[in-house]
Amino acid sequence: MQENTINGVDFTLIKMPENEYDSVHFINCNFSKSDLASISFVECFFDNCDFSLGKLNNTAFIDAKFKNCKLLGLDFARCKDFLLSFTFENCTLDYASFFKKKIKKTVFKNCSIKEVDFSECDLSESKFLDCDLTMSVFQQSVIEKVDFRTSHHYGIDLELNKVKGAKFSNEGISGLLHKYKIVIE
């Protein structure tokens, strides 16, 4: 085991010390319902971790990578804005919120992103690769140059968002016209 690896720790049983974690690899850790306030994660990798309903007040994620993680109901809107950046692969982000966050160039790959709030969020040049966006909210959001081509179940009002250069597939057109209640065959 590497010095910068934390494996199998249940942070629901012990409080994580307020600290800056730099280039730490967290594997199979349980952060669910944990208070992660004022903790900084810089270039950390989280593999198969559970963050469900954790508290993120003033938490910093700088170039954090999440793979196979459960992030249910997380309020990323409470995270520090400075250098906020992350990628998500094979993660469950259902019921999370990114309200008013600037998370340009974020990659969401093969994720469940159901009922997530992206209102007033700047997602410019982000990628949603093979993601389920059922009932996620994009309102007054900047989704310019965002790639939605391989994702599905999104509903985006083109009049309420900045969409210049966004990419959609032919199959996803109905998600852009749903408010008109028309039949597309």
N, C-alpha and C positions, 0 to 999 in steps of 0.2 A: 504494500500500500504506500502511495506517495505521501510525502509530508503535507501537501496541499489538497488532500482528499479527506472528505468527511463522509463516512459510509454508515447508513442504517441508524442514524441518530433520531430519536423521537423528541423533537423540540416542544411537544405538547406537555412533556413531563419535566423538562428543564428549560429555563428561560435562556434564550440566546443572548449573549452579552452584546450590548451596544458597542459596535466596533466597525472597522472597515475590513471587509474580506476581499482580498485581492487575488485573483486567479485561483480561487478555490473551486474544486470539483466536488459538488454535493451529489451523492448517489443514495437512492432509496431513503431519503430523509422525510420526516413528517413535520411539516410546519402548519398543519391545519389549525385554524383558530388561534395561531400564535401571534403575539404582538411583536412585530418587526419594526416598530417605530425607531426612526433615527439611525437605522443600520444602513451601511453602504455596501453594495455588492458590485465590485469592479471587475469586469472580465471574468465573471464566475459562470460556471456551467452547472446546470441542474438537470440531473437525469433520474427519471422515475420518482419524482418528489411530489408530495401533496401539500399544496398551499391553500386549500379550500377555506374560505371565510377568514383568512388571515387579515391582520390589521397592518396597513401600509402607511401610516401617518409619517410623512417626511422621510420615507424610505428611498434610497437611491439605488437604481439599477442602471449601471453604465456598461454597455456592451454585454449584457447578460444573455445567456443562451439557455432556453428551456426545451428539453426533449422528453417526450413521454410523461409529461407532468399534468397534474390535476390542479387547475387554478380557478375553481368554481367560486363565483360571487366576489372576486377580488375587486377592490376599488382602487385601480391604478391612478385615478384622478387625485388621490391624496399623496402620490409619490412626489419626490423632488423633481422639479423641471430640469435642473441643470444637467446637461448631457444625457438625459433619459434616452436609453436605447436598448432594444432587445430583439431576439428572434424566438419564434415558437415553432416547434416541429412535433407533430403527433400529440398535440396537447388538447385538453378540454378546458376551454375558457368560458363556458356558459355562464350567463348572468353577471359577467364582469362589466366594469365601466372604465372607459378611457376619456370621459367627459373633459373637453377643452385641452387635451394633451397634444403636444407637438411631437409626433412620433413618425417623422418622415423616414422613408426607406425601410420600414419594418417589414419583415418577412413572416408570414403566417403560412405554414406548410402542413397540409393534411390535418387540419385542426377542426374541432367542433367549436363554433363561435355563435351559439344560439342565444338570442335575446341579450346581446351585448350592446352597450350604449357607446356609440362613437359620435355623439352629438358634439358639434363645434370642435371636433378633433381635426388636426392637420395630419393627414395620412399620405401626403404627396409622395409619389414614386414608390409606394408600398406594394407588396405582392401578397395576394390571397391565392395560394396555390392549392387547389383541391380541398377547399374548406366549405363547411356547411354553415351558412349565415342566416339560418331560419330566424325570422323576427328580430334581427339586429337592427338598430336604429342609426341611420345616417341622416342628420338634420343640421343644416348650416355647417356641414363638414367640408373640408378641402380634400377631395379625392382625385385631384388632377394627376394624370399619368399613373393611376393605380391600376394594377392588373387583376381583373376579376374573371378572366377568361375560363379558368378551369374550376371556378367555384360555383355554388348553386344555392338556391333558396333565398337569394337576397331580394330585398325590395328597396329600391333607391329612387327617391323623387328627384328627377333631374332639375326641377325648378327650385329646389330648396338647398342644393349643394353646388359647389364649384367642381365641375367634372371634366374640364378641358383635357383632352388627351387620355382619359380613362379608357381602358380596354375591356370589352365585354364579348362574350361568344354569342352566336346566333341563338343558341338554346337559352341564354339568359335574358333575352330581350323582354320576355314577359315580366321579369322582375323590375324592369324600368318603366313598364306601362301599367302596372297593376292598379294604380289609383284611378285609371279611366274605366275600369270594369268592362274591358272589351274582351272578345274571344279571339284568341290567336291559335290558328291551326297549322 
